[in-house]
Amino acid sequence: MPIKLDPALLPALNILGMAQSGALLRAERETPSDGIPAFVTLAGWDELAATHAANHDAPHNVLLPALEKAVARILTHAAQNASQTGEMTPVITIQSDLFPSDPDLVLAFVRDSTHPVACALIGTATQIEAALRGRDAAQD
């Protein structure tokens, strides 16, 4: 159920810079051809690793395939909701067990300020707020 996001209508962040600095991590190995790039915060990744892959030498091998599936479900849920309501809001909060620290999962649609690309940030409100506070204001 595809939806269309107009990047010009989304809040702009330097997603590329935040990813290069390690503040954001890709939540998928490859973006589906009909999808948008999805990211989790470093704190979100660390929480997932501590919760689900603490005893693994290569936590990304365990986490990334599972995170990709979770992200696909979350984005599908957002698309279904947008299709039913006819509205696509930039920030959606849904109940999820993805992050044990908070059952309220935040899905924020933003655009990269350096490229006209829509992206999704996935995490708890605390994780996303901390990542945004940590970015350099000059990156906007």
SERO-4910 file (N, C-alpha, C, O; in steps of 0.05 Angstrom, whole numbers):
BEGIN
 pado doro    nc1    nc2    nc3   cac1   cac2   cac3    cc1    cc2    cc3    oc1    oc2    oc3
  Met    A     17    -23      0      0      0      0     18     25      0     24     36     21
  Pro    A     26     34    -23     44     56    -25     31     82    -18      7     87    -23
  Ile    A     46     99     -5     38    127      0     60    144    -11     82    135    -16
  Lys    A     54    169    -15     74    187    -26     80    209     -5     62    222      5
  Leu    A    106    212      0    115    233     18    129    254      2    147    249    -14
  Asp    A    120    279      6    134    301     -7    155    312     12    149    324     32
  Pro    A    181    307      5    203    315     23    202    345     29    210    353     51
  Ala    A    192    361     11    191    390     16    173    397     40    176    419     51
  Leu    A    154    380     47    136    385     69    145    375     95    132    379    116
  Leu    A    168    361     96    178    348    120    200    365    133    214    380    120
  Pro    A    202    363    160    224    377    173    251    368    163    255    345    157
  Ala    A    270    387    160    296    381    149    317    377    171    319    392    190
  Leu    A    331    355    168    354    348    186    377    339    169    373    330    146
  Asn    A    401    343    179    424    333    164    427    303    170    445    296    186
  Ile    A    411    287    158    411    258    163    438    247    155    449    230    169
  Leu    A    448    255    132    474    245    123    495    251    143    511    233    150
  Gly    A    497    275    153    517    282    173    513    267    199    533    258    211
  Met    A    488    263    208    483    249    232    490    219    229    500    206    248
  Ala    A    486    208    205    494    180    200    524    178    199    536    159    209
  Gln    A    537    197    186    566    196    184    579    199    212    601    188    216
  Ser    A    567    214    230    578    218    256    572    194    275    583    192    296
  Gly    A    553    177    267    546    154    283    522    159    301    514    141    316
  Ala    A    510    183    300    486    189    316    462    173    307    445    166    323
  Leu    A    461    167    281    440    151    269    452    127    255    474    129    244
  Leu    A    438    105    255    447     80    242    425     71    224    401     73    230
  Arg    A    432     60    201    413     49    182    398     26    196    411     10    210
  Ala    A    372     25    192    356      3    204    350    -18    184    333    -35    187
  Glu    A    365    -18    162    362    -38    140    388    -39    125    404    -20    124
  Arg    A    392    -62    112    416    -64     96    412    -50     69    431    -37     59
  Glu    A    388    -52     58    382    -39     33    353    -28     35    336    -41     46
  Thr    A    349     -4     24    323      7     24    307     -6      1    316     -7    -21
  Pro    A    283    -16      7    266    -28    -14    262     -7    -36    261     17    -31
  Ser    A    258    -17    -61    255      1    -84    231     20    -80    231     42    -91
  Asp    A    211     11    -66    187     28    -61    187     40    -33    166     50    -24
  Gly    A    210     40    -19    212     49      8    228     74     12    237     86     -8
  Ile    A    231     82     37    248    105     44    269     95     63    264     76     78
  Pro    A    292    108     64    313    100     83    303    103    112    290    123    119
  Ala    A    308     83    128    300     83    156    324     82    174    344     68    168
  Phe    A    323     97    196    346     99    214    336     95    243    314    102    250
  Val    A    354     85    260    350     85    289    373    101    300    394    105    288
  Thr    A    369    111    324    390    126    338    411    106    349    406     82    351
  Leu    A    434    117    354    455    100    366    445     89    393    451     66    399
  Ala    A    431    105    409    421     96    435    401     73    430    400     54    446
  Gly    A    384     76    410    365     54    403    379     29    395    371      7    404
  Trp    A    399     31    379    415      8    370    428     -5    395    427    -30    398
  Asp    A    440     11    412    453      1    436    433    -14    454    440    -34    466
  Glu    A    409     -3    456    388    -16    473    380    -43    460    378    -63    475
  Leu    A    377    -44    434    370    -69    421    392    -89    424    387   -113    430
  Ala    A    417    -80    421    440    -99    424    442   -110    453    446   -133    456
  Ala    A    438    -92    472    440   -101    500    417   -120    507    421   -139    523
  Thr    A    394   -116    496    371   -132    502    370   -159    487    363   -179    498
  His    A    378   -158    461    374   -182    444    399   -195    434    398   -217    423
  Ala    A    422   -182    438    447   -194    426    471   -190    444    494   -189    434
  Ala    A    467   -188    470    489   -182    488    510   -204    487    534   -198    492
  Asn    A    503   -229    482    522   -251    482    533   -258    455    545   -279    451
  His    A    528   -241    435    537   -247    408    562   -231    401    564   -207    408
  Asp    A    581   -243    388    605   -229    379    600   -209    358    614   -188    356
  Ala    A    580   -213    342    573   -195    320    543   -189    322    526   -200    307
  Pro    A    535   -171    340    507   -165    345    492   -156    320    468   -162    317
  His    A    505   -143    302    491   -134    277    481   -157    261    461   -155    247
  Asn    A    495   -180    262    485   -203    247    459   -214    258    443   -226    243
  Val    A    454   -210    284    429   -219    296    408   -197    294    385   -203    288
  Leu    A    416   -172    299    397   -150    301    386   -140    274    362   -136    271
  Leu    A    404   -137    255    396   -124    230    373   -139    215    354   -125    207
  Pro    A    374   -165    212    352   -178    198    325   -175    214    304   -171    201
  Ala    A    326   -176    240    302   -173    256    292   -144    255    268   -139    253
  Leu    A    311   -125    256    303    -97    255    291    -90    228    272    -74    227
  Glu    A    302   -101    207    290    -97    180    261   -105    179    244    -91    168
  Lys    A    255   -128    190    227   -138    191    210   -120    208    187   -113    200
  Ala    A    220   -111    231    205    -93    248    199    -66    234    177    -56    235
  Val    A    220    -56    221    217    -30    206    196    -33    184    179    -15    180
  Ala    A    197    -55    170    177    -59    148    149    -60    159    131    -48    148
  Arg    A    145    -73    182    119    -74    195    110    -46    204     87    -38    200
  Ile    A    129    -31    216    122     -4    226    115     14    203     95     29    205
  Leu    A    130     13    181    124     31    159     99     22    145     84     39    135
  Thr    A     93     -4    144     68    -13    132     45     -3    149     24      5    138
  His    A     47     -4    175     26      6    193     21     35    188     -2     44    186
  Ala    A     43     51    185     39     79    179     26     84    152      9    102    150
  Ala    A     33     68    132     21     71    106     -8     64    106    -25     77     94
  Gln    A    -15     42    120    -43     34    122    -59     56    136    -82     62    127
  Asn    A    -49     67    157    -63     88    172    -66    112    154    -88    124    154
  Ala    A    -45    120    139    -47    143    122    -68    138     99    -82    156     92
  Ser    A    -68    114     89    -87    107     68   -116    108     78   -134    118     64
  Gln    A   -120     99    102   -147     99    114   -157    127    121   -180    133    117
  Thr    A   -139    143    132   -147    170    141   -144    191    120   -156    213    122
  Gly    A   -127    186    100   -122    206     79   -101    227     89    -97    247     75
  Glu    A    -89    222    112    -70    241    123    -43    227    129    -43    203    138
  Met    A    -22    241    125      4    231    132     17    252    150     26    273    140
  Thr    A     20    246    176     32    265    194     62    259    196     70    236    193
  Pro    A     78    279    201    107    274    202    116    258    227    137    246    226
  Val    A    100    258    248    108    243    272     84    225    280     62    235    283
  Ile    A     90    200    284     69    180    292     80    166    317    103    158    318
  Thr    A     63    162    336     70    147    360     52    122    360     28    124    358
  Ile    A     64     99    362     49     74    363     60     57    387     82     60    396
  Gln    A     43     39    396     51     20    417     67     -2    404     60    -13    384
  Ser    A     90     -8    416    108    -28    405    125    -40    428    130    -26    448
  Asp    A    134    -64    424    153    -76    443    181    -76    432    199    -91    442
  Leu    A    187    -61    411    213    -60    399    235    -52    419    256    -65    421
  Phe    A    229    -30    434    248    -20    453    237    -25    481    217    -13    488
  Pro    A    249    -42    497    239    -48    524    236    -24    542    220    -24    561
  Ser    A    252     -3    537    252     20    555    227     37    553    221     53    571
  Asp    A    212     34    531    188     51    527    169     38    507    177     32    485
  Pro    A    144     33    515    125     21    496    115     40    474    103     31    455
  Asp    A    121     66    477    113     85    457    135     88    437    156    100    443
  Leu    A    131     78    413    151     80    392    144    104    375    121    109    367
  Val    A    165    120    369    161    144    352    172    139    325    194    129    321
  Leu    A    156    145    305    163    143    277    162    172    266    140    183    264
  Ala    A    185    183    260    186    211    251    195    211    222    217    201    215
  Phe    A    179    224    205    187    227    177    200    254    174    188    275    181
  Val    A    224    254    163    239    278    159    251    278    131    248    258    117
  Arg    A    265    299    124    279    299     99    308    307    105    314    321    124
  Asp    A    326    296     89    354    303     91    357    332     81    348    338     59
  Ser    A    371    348     96    375    376     88    395    379     66    396    400     53
  Thr    A    411    359     61    431    361     39    422    348     13    433    354     -8
  His    A    401    331     14    389    318     -9    359    318     -6    350    315     17
  Pro    A    344    321    -27    314    321    -24    303    292    -21    288    282    -38
  Val    A    311    279      2    303    252      6    287    250     32    296    260     53
  Ala    A    264    237     31    249    232     56    261    208     70    270    189     57
  Cys    A    262    209     96    274    188    113    255    183    137    238    200    143
  Ala    A    259    160    149    244    154    174    263    150    197    283    136    194
  Leu    A    257    163    219    272    158    244    254    142    262    231    148    265
  Ile    A    265    121    274    250    103    290    264    100    317    288     95    319
  Gly    A    249    104    339    260    101    366    240    110    386    217    116    380
  Thr    A    249    112    411    233    123    432    236    154    430    254    164    418
  Ala    A    217    168    443    219    197    443    246    206    456    259    224    446
  Thr    A    254    193    477    279    200    491    303    196    473    320    212    471
  Gln    A    303    173    458    325    167    440    327    188    418    349    198    412
  Ile    A    305    194    406    305    213    383    312    241    393    327    255    380
  Glu    A    300    249    416    307    276    427    336    278    433    349    299    427
  Ala    A    348    258    445    377    259    452    394    261    427    413    276    426
  Ala    A    386    246    406    402    247    381    400    274    368    419    285    358
  Leu    A    376    286    369    372    313    358    386    334    374    397    353    363
  Arg    A    386    332    400    401    351    417    431    349    412    445    370    415
  Gly    A    440    326    406    469    322    402    479    332    375    504    334    371
  Arg    A    461    339    357    471    347    331    479    377    332    469    392    349
  Asp    A    497    384    315    507    412    313    485    429    300    476    421    278
  Ala    A    478    451    312    457    468    300    464    477    272    447    483    257
  Ala    A    489    478    266    498    486    239    491    465    218    491    471    194
  Gln    A    484    441    227    477    420    208    449    424    196    442    411    176
  Asp    A    433    441    208    405    445    198    407    457    172    387    462    159
***
